[in-house]
Amino acid sequence: MVSFFTREQGKLRGVAKRARRLKSAFGSGLERLSQVRMAYFQRENRELVNLDSCELIQSQFRLAADYRAGIALDFMAEVTEQLLPAAEPNDRYFRLLLAVLEHLRAEQPGGVWRAATYFALWAVRLSGFLPELKVCVSCGSWLNDPEAPERAWYNRSRTGLFCAHCRKAMALEGSWELSFASRTIAAEMLRTPIAQMSQAAWQQETAADLRRFLVQQIENHIERRLLTASVLEAP
């Protein structure tokens, strides 16, 4: 059984017969997040397609040799599998994957963390449930005044960010702060392609609160926990 994402038809699932044989028509093309030219056909009124063969265009094999990069690939694959509806074309999401994978292969300083954050942010944005990051969702106060930025918090059970006053008034327990620095990074990511972003080196702690916030948005939407998110952030 194979789940794959096409530019023309969106996410599909199919059967790759004899794929595990030593001499297979699929070669290494069925490795996660490989870019391939796939030959398949679908019978009428059947959900599963039949995979015939695939020609490898771009492999991520070299990335898998790095543990953290390999986990980032797993994270991207899991989010894509869980977020995307079946058989709905999404060219912008397809181009997002291509851009982030190219960035990962470039081996830039902190590339894994920048790539994972950028991917998660745009995956949520393209799926249509990214909340406003500049205003308090409760009172509407502006949070991102560069001269006097407000502190902002989020809570797993509620959508959006809350200012200090609303957090206290609503007695939000179990809330986390999303720093002004991370909100600034998010704003840059939403207006700048990943290849054109500032090349300052990232560490694991860079925008870690933003990644946690985005993972919570995804988990709330899909109503299950992501298996790879905690592994990615493990020390």
Contacts in CASP RR format, 6 or more apart in sequence:
PFRMAT RR
TARGET T0000
AUTHOR 0000-0000-0000
METHOD contacts of the structure
MODEL  1
MVSFFTREQGKLRGVAKRARRLKSAFGSGLERLSQVRMAYFQRENRELVN
LDSCELIQSQFRLAADYRAGIALDFMAEVTEQLLPAAEPNDRYFRLLLAV
LEHLRAEQPGGVWRAATYFALWAVRLSGFLPELKVCVSCGSWLNDPEAPE
RAWYNRSRTGLFCAHCRKAMALEGSWELSFASRTIAAEMLRTPIAQMSQA
AWQQETAADLRRFLVQQIENHIERRLLTASVLEAP
1 13 0 8 1.000
1 14 0 8 1.000
1 15 0 8 1.000
1 16 0 8 1.000
2 13 0 8 1.000
2 14 0 8 1.000
2 15 0 8 1.000
2 16 0 8 1.000
2 19 0 8 1.000
2 30 0 8 1.000
2 51 0 8 1.000
3 11 0 8 1.000
3 12 0 8 1.000
3 13 0 8 1.000
3 14 0 8 1.000
3 81 0 8 1.000
4 11 0 8 1.000
4 12 0 8 1.000
4 13 0 8 1.000
4 14 0 8 1.000
4 38 0 8 1.000
5 11 0 8 1.000
5 12 0 8 1.000
5 80 0 8 1.000
5 84 0 8 1.000
5 93 0 8 1.000
5 94 0 8 1.000
5 97 0 8 1.000
6 12 0 8 1.000
6 38 0 8 1.000
6 89 0 8 1.000
7 89 0 8 1.000
7 91 0 8 1.000
7 94 0 8 1.000
8 89 0 8 1.000
9 87 0 8 1.000
9 89 0 8 1.000
10 84 0 8 1.000
10 86 0 8 1.000
10 87 0 8 1.000
10 88 0 8 1.000
10 89 0 8 1.000
10 90 0 8 1.000
10 94 0 8 1.000
11 80 0 8 1.000
11 81 0 8 1.000
11 84 0 8 1.000
11 85 0 8 1.000
11 86 0 8 1.000
11 87 0 8 1.000
11 88 0 8 1.000
12 40 0 8 1.000
12 49 0 8 1.000
12 86 0 8 1.000
12 87 0 8 1.000
13 47 0 8 1.000
13 48 0 8 1.000
13 49 0 8 1.000
13 86 0 8 1.000
14 40 0 8 1.000
14 48 0 8 1.000
14 49 0 8 1.000
14 50 0 8 1.000
14 51 0 8 1.000
15 48 0 8 1.000
15 49 0 8 1.000
15 50 0 8 1.000
15 51 0 8 1.000
16 26 0 8 1.000
16 30 0 8 1.000
16 51 0 8 1.000
17 50 0 8 1.000
17 51 0 8 1.000
18 24 0 8 1.000
18 25 0 8 1.000
19 26 0 8 1.000
19 30 0 8 1.000
19 51 0 8 1.000
25 52 0 8 1.000
25 53 0 8 1.000
25 54 0 8 1.000
26 51 0 8 1.000
26 53 0 8 1.000
26 54 0 8 1.000
27 54 0 8 1.000
27 56 0 8 1.000
28 34 0 8 1.000
28 56 0 8 1.000
28 59 0 8 1.000
28 61 0 8 1.000
29 36 0 8 1.000
29 54 0 8 1.000
29 56 0 8 1.000
29 59 0 8 1.000
30 54 0 8 1.000
31 59 0 8 1.000
31 60 0 8 1.000
31 61 0 8 1.000
31 64 0 8 1.000
32 60 0 8 1.000
32 73 0 8 1.000
32 74 0 8 1.000
32 77 0 8 1.000
33 60 0 8 1.000
33 73 0 8 1.000
33 76 0 8 1.000
33 77 0 8 1.000
33 97 0 8 1.000
33 101 0 8 1.000
34 56 0 8 1.000
34 57 0 8 1.000
34 58 0 8 1.000
34 59 0 8 1.000
34 60 0 8 1.000
35 56 0 8 1.000
35 57 0 8 1.000
35 58 0 8 1.000
35 59 0 8 1.000
35 98 0 8 1.000
35 101 0 8 1.000
36 54 0 8 1.000
36 55 0 8 1.000
36 56 0 8 1.000
36 57 0 8 1.000
37 54 0 8 1.000
37 55 0 8 1.000
37 57 0 8 1.000
38 51 0 8 1.000
38 53 0 8 1.000
38 54 0 8 1.000
39 51 0 8 1.000
39 52 0 8 1.000
39 53 0 8 1.000
39 54 0 8 1.000
40 49 0 8 1.000
40 50 0 8 1.000
40 51 0 8 1.000
40 52 0 8 1.000
41 49 0 8 1.000
41 50 0 8 1.000
41 52 0 8 1.000
42 48 0 8 1.000
42 49 0 8 1.000
42 50 0 8 1.000
43 50 0 8 1.000
47 86 0 8 1.000
58 101 0 8 1.000
60 73 0 8 1.000
60 101 0 8 1.000
60 104 0 8 1.000
60 105 0 8 1.000
62 105 0 8 1.000
63 69 0 8 1.000
63 70 0 8 1.000
63 72 0 8 1.000
63 73 0 8 1.000
63 104 0 8 1.000
63 105 0 8 1.000
64 70 0 8 1.000
64 73 0 8 1.000
66 112 0 8 1.000
68 112 0 8 1.000
68 232 0 8 1.000
69 104 0 8 1.000
69 112 0 8 1.000
71 228 0 8 1.000
71 231 0 8 1.000
71 232 0 8 1.000
72 104 0 8 1.000
72 112 0 8 1.000
72 115 0 8 1.000
72 116 0 8 1.000
72 232 0 8 1.000
73 104 0 8 1.000
74 228 0 8 1.000
74 231 0 8 1.000
74 232 0 8 1.000
75 116 0 8 1.000
75 119 0 8 1.000
75 226 0 8 1.000
75 228 0 8 1.000
75 229 0 8 1.000
75 232 0 8 1.000
76 97 0 8 1.000
76 100 0 8 1.000
76 101 0 8 1.000
76 116 0 8 1.000
76 119 0 8 1.000
78 226 0 8 1.000
78 227 0 8 1.000
78 228 0 8 1.000
79 119 0 8 1.000
79 120 0 8 1.000
79 123 0 8 1.000
79 218 0 8 1.000
79 226 0 8 1.000
80 93 0 8 1.000
80 97 0 8 1.000
80 123 0 8 1.000
82 218 0 8 1.000
82 222 0 8 1.000
82 224 0 8 1.000
82 226 0 8 1.000
83 123 0 8 1.000
83 127 0 8 1.000
83 218 0 8 1.000
83 221 0 8 1.000
83 222 0 8 1.000
84 90 0 8 1.000
84 93 0 8 1.000
90 126 0 8 1.000
92 126 0 8 1.000
93 123 0 8 1.000
93 126 0 8 1.000
96 119 0 8 1.000
96 122 0 8 1.000
96 123 0 8 1.000
96 126 0 8 1.000
97 119 0 8 1.000
99 193 0 8 1.000
99 194 0 8 1.000
99 195 0 8 1.000
100 115 0 8 1.000
100 118 0 8 1.000
100 119 0 8 1.000
100 194 0 8 1.000
102 195 0 8 1.000
103 111 0 8 1.000
103 114 0 8 1.000
103 115 0 8 1.000
103 118 0 8 1.000
103 194 0 8 1.000
103 195 0 8 1.000
104 111 0 8 1.000
104 112 0 8 1.000
104 115 0 8 1.000
108 114 0 8 1.000
108 199 0 8 1.000
109 199 0 8 1.000
109 201 0 8 1.000
109 202 0 8 1.000
110 201 0 8 1.000
110 202 0 8 1.000
110 203 0 8 1.000
110 206 0 8 1.000
111 202 0 8 1.000
113 202 0 8 1.000
113 203 0 8 1.000
113 204 0 8 1.000
113 206 0 8 1.000
113 207 0 8 1.000
114 194 0 8 1.000
114 197 0 8 1.000
114 202 0 8 1.000
114 206 0 8 1.000
115 194 0 8 1.000
116 211 0 8 1.000
116 232 0 8 1.000
117 185 0 8 1.000
117 189 0 8 1.000
117 206 0 8 1.000
117 207 0 8 1.000
117 210 0 8 1.000
117 211 0 8 1.000
117 214 0 8 1.000
118 189 0 8 1.000
118 194 0 8 1.000
118 197 0 8 1.000
120 211 0 8 1.000
120 214 0 8 1.000
120 215 0 8 1.000
120 218 0 8 1.000
121 130 0 8 1.000
121 186 0 8 1.000
121 189 0 8 1.000
121 190 0 8 1.000
121 210 0 8 1.000
121 214 0 8 1.000
122 189 0 8 1.000
122 190 0 8 1.000
123 214 0 8 1.000
123 218 0 8 1.000
124 130 0 8 1.000
124 214 0 8 1.000
124 217 0 8 1.000
124 218 0 8 1.000
125 190 0 8 1.000
127 221 0 8 1.000
129 159 0 8 1.000
129 217 0 8 1.000
129 221 0 8 1.000
130 217 0 8 1.000
131 137 0 8 1.000
131 159 0 8 1.000
131 160 0 8 1.000
131 161 0 8 1.000
131 217 0 8 1.000
132 160 0 8 1.000
132 161 0 8 1.000
133 143 0 8 1.000
133 144 0 8 1.000
133 152 0 8 1.000
133 161 0 8 1.000
133 178 0 8 1.000
133 183 0 8 1.000
133 186 0 8 1.000
133 187 0 8 1.000
134 142 0 8 1.000
134 143 0 8 1.000
134 144 0 8 1.000
134 183 0 8 1.000
134 187 0 8 1.000
135 141 0 8 1.000
135 142 0 8 1.000
135 143 0 8 1.000
135 161 0 8 1.000
136 143 0 8 1.000
136 150 0 8 1.000
136 152 0 8 1.000
136 161 0 8 1.000
136 162 0 8 1.000
136 163 0 8 1.000
136 166 0 8 1.000
137 158 0 8 1.000
137 159 0 8 1.000
137 160 0 8 1.000
137 161 0 8 1.000
137 162 0 8 1.000
138 162 0 8 1.000
138 163 0 8 1.000
138 166 0 8 1.000
138 170 0 8 1.000
139 163 0 8 1.000
139 165 0 8 1.000
139 166 0 8 1.000
141 150 0 8 1.000
141 163 0 8 1.000
141 165 0 8 1.000
142 150 0 8 1.000
143 149 0 8 1.000
143 150 0 8 1.000
143 152 0 8 1.000
143 161 0 8 1.000
143 163 0 8 1.000
143 180 0 8 1.000
143 183 0 8 1.000
144 150 0 8 1.000
144 180 0 8 1.000
144 183 0 8 1.000
144 184 0 8 1.000
144 187 0 8 1.000
149 180 0 8 1.000
149 183 0 8 1.000
150 163 0 8 1.000
150 164 0 8 1.000
151 163 0 8 1.000
151 164 0 8 1.000
151 177 0 8 1.000
151 180 0 8 1.000
152 161 0 8 1.000
152 162 0 8 1.000
152 163 0 8 1.000
152 177 0 8 1.000
152 178 0 8 1.000
152 180 0 8 1.000
152 183 0 8 1.000
153 161 0 8 1.000
153 162 0 8 1.000
153 164 0 8 1.000
153 167 0 8 1.000
153 172 0 8 1.000
153 175 0 8 1.000
153 176 0 8 1.000
153 177 0 8 1.000
153 178 0 8 1.000
154 160 0 8 1.000
154 161 0 8 1.000
154 162 0 8 1.000
154 175 0 8 1.000
154 176 0 8 1.000
154 178 0 8 1.000
154 213 0 8 1.000
154 216 0 8 1.000
155 162 0 8 1.000
155 172 0 8 1.000
155 173 0 8 1.000
155 174 0 8 1.000
155 175 0 8 1.000
155 176 0 8 1.000
156 174 0 8 1.000
156 216 0 8 1.000
156 220 0 8 1.000
158 172 0 8 1.000
159 220 0 8 1.000
161 178 0 8 1.000
162 170 0 8 1.000
162 172 0 8 1.000
162 175 0 8 1.000
167 175 0 8 1.000
176 209 0 8 1.000
176 212 0 8 1.000
176 213 0 8 1.000
177 209 0 8 1.000
178 209 0 8 1.000
178 210 0 8 1.000
178 213 0 8 1.000
179 209 0 8 1.000
181 207 0 8 1.000
182 207 0 8 1.000
182 209 0 8 1.000
182 210 0 8 1.000
182 213 0 8 1.000
183 210 0 8 1.000
185 206 0 8 1.000
185 207 0 8 1.000
185 210 0 8 1.000
186 207 0 8 1.000
186 210 0 8 1.000
188 197 0 8 1.000
188 198 0 8 1.000
189 197 0 8 1.000
204 233 0 8 1.000
208 233 0 8 1.000
211 233 0 8 1.000
212 233 0 8 1.000
215 226 0 8 1.000
215 229 0 8 1.000
218 226 0 8 1.000
219 225 0 8 1.000
219 226 0 8 1.000
219 229 0 8 1.000
END
